[in-house]
């Protein structure tokens, strides 16, 4: 598996570069600027009657990406709950199928809520804004641990220039949409993320969970047929 991953990464990079080169060779700068979907425009110019293969391939690729994001995202909620950063019900697994069904159900419900407005561009813009804020915060923590906590055992070792570049890219990708198209929604998103502090300190840091939350966890555990899991310390 490791060998397959090592081989596939350069191959994917080469294919990505070749695809972008083909766009620049086939289409003029005005075509690129005026196109809402470069791959579709490229297909219309190069494939003729077979241009439908491009949107079909994009749909299949999107399905595969969503499938991977669905399972990986639910595991993030599962692990976060196991570490005490989310409700305990999300850290449980089905007693028969051994799957993290509460985390899967939770991520599905959140995704359905997010698509209610029906504005795809807004979802992409604001999700990208949040994700790059999270990436930047994560990289900032990595730099802090690498510089200030050198005595800690670290299994993830990279040259310090790499997290610095990623941090600068994250800052740019967070500030660029705000500077380009300032919207009040960006402030709302930022305040929504800060609201997590209100939940974090009383419930997680001080471990003061309301009795209603404990009762809800017990009822959901019976309803979903799930049980707490044992953490593998290895």
WOVENRA-V417881 format. One record per residue. N is the residue number from 0. RES is the residue in one letter. SS is DSSP state (H for helix, E for strand, - for the rest). PSI is psi in whole degrees, 0 to 359 (999 if undefined). Layout:
BEGIN
n,res,ss,psi
N,RES,SS,PSI
N,RES,SS,PSI
END
This chain:
BEGIN
n,res,ss,psi
0,X,-,318
1,X,H,317
2,X,H,320
3,X,H,320
4,X,H,318
5,X,H,322
6,X,H,322
7,X,H,329
8,X,H,310
9,X,H,325
10,X,H,314
11,X,H,320
12,X,H,316
13,X,H,316
14,X,H,320
15,X,H,316
16,X,H,318
17,X,H,321
18,X,H,315
19,X,H,324
20,X,H,322
21,X,H,325
22,X,H,314
23,X,H,332
24,X,H,319
25,X,H,319
26,X,-,148
27,X,-,164
28,X,H,324
29,X,H,323
30,X,H,319
31,X,H,317
32,X,H,324
33,X,H,355
34,X,-,134
35,X,-,344
36,X,-,101
37,X,H,319
38,X,H,320
39,X,H,316
40,X,H,317
41,X,H,317
42,X,H,321
43,X,H,326
44,X,H,330
45,X,H,328
46,X,-,346
47,X,H,241
48,X,H,345
49,X,H,14
50,X,-,339
51,X,H,343
52,X,H,330
53,X,H,304
54,X,H,328
55,X,H,317
56,X,H,321
57,X,H,319
58,X,H,317
59,X,H,319
60,X,H,320
61,X,H,319
62,X,H,316
63,X,H,321
64,X,H,317
65,X,H,321
66,X,H,315
67,X,H,319
68,X,H,326
69,X,H,313
70,X,H,320
71,X,H,319
72,X,H,320
73,X,H,325
74,X,H,328
75,X,H,314
76,X,H,320
77,X,H,312
78,X,H,320
79,X,H,319
80,X,H,323
81,X,H,330
82,X,-,1
83,X,-,12
84,X,-,356
85,X,-,169
86,X,-,141
87,X,H,333
88,X,H,331
89,X,H,347
90,X,H,4
91,X,E,160
92,X,E,155
93,X,E,136
94,X,-,337
95,X,-,313
96,X,-,351
97,X,-,33
98,X,-,149
99,X,-,66
100,X,H,324
101,X,H,319
102,X,H,321
103,X,H,317
104,X,H,320
105,X,H,312
106,X,H,325
107,X,H,317
108,X,H,318
109,X,H,319
110,X,H,319
111,X,H,323
112,X,H,321
113,X,H,332
114,X,-,1
115,X,-,316
116,X,-,331
117,X,-,5
118,X,-,100
119,X,H,318
120,X,H,321
121,X,H,319
122,X,H,314
123,X,H,314
124,X,H,312
125,X,H,326
126,X,H,319
127,X,H,319
128,X,H,314
129,X,H,316
130,X,H,319
131,X,H,333
132,X,H,320
133,X,H,316
134,X,H,316
135,X,H,319
136,X,H,319
137,X,H,315
138,X,H,324
139,X,H,318
140,X,H,321
141,X,H,317
142,X,H,320
143,X,H,314
144,X,H,326
145,X,H,327
146,X,H,315
147,X,H,337
148,X,-,58
149,X,-,342
150,X,-,350
151,X,-,142
152,X,-,133
153,X,-,126
154,X,-,346
155,X,-,104
156,X,-,122
157,X,-,157
158,X,-,140
159,X,H,338
160,X,H,330
161,X,H,308
162,X,H,331
163,X,H,316
164,X,H,317
165,X,H,321
166,X,H,316
167,X,H,320
168,X,H,321
169,X,H,316
170,X,H,317
171,X,H,315
172,X,H,342
173,X,H,318
174,X,H,329
175,X,H,310
176,X,H,331
177,X,H,318
178,X,H,320
179,X,H,312
180,X,-,82
181,X,-,130
182,X,-,147
183,X,H,336
184,X,H,328
185,X,H,322
186,X,H,320
187,X,H,319
188,X,H,317
189,X,H,317
190,X,H,325
191,X,H,320
192,X,H,320
193,X,H,334
194,X,-,341
195,X,H,335
196,X,H,323
197,X,H,327
198,X,H,324
199,X,H,307
200,X,H,309
201,X,H,322
202,X,H,322
203,X,H,308
204,X,H,312
205,X,-,357
206,X,-,46
207,X,-,90
208,X,-,131
209,X,-,148
210,X,H,327
211,X,H,322
212,X,H,322
213,X,H,318
214,X,H,321
215,X,H,322
216,X,H,317
217,X,H,317
218,X,H,318
219,X,H,326
220,X,H,319
221,X,H,319
222,X,H,318
223,X,H,354
224,X,-,54
225,X,E,162
226,X,E,155
227,X,E,150
228,X,-,160
229,X,-,128
230,X,-,132
231,X,-,109
232,X,-,348
233,X,-,999
END
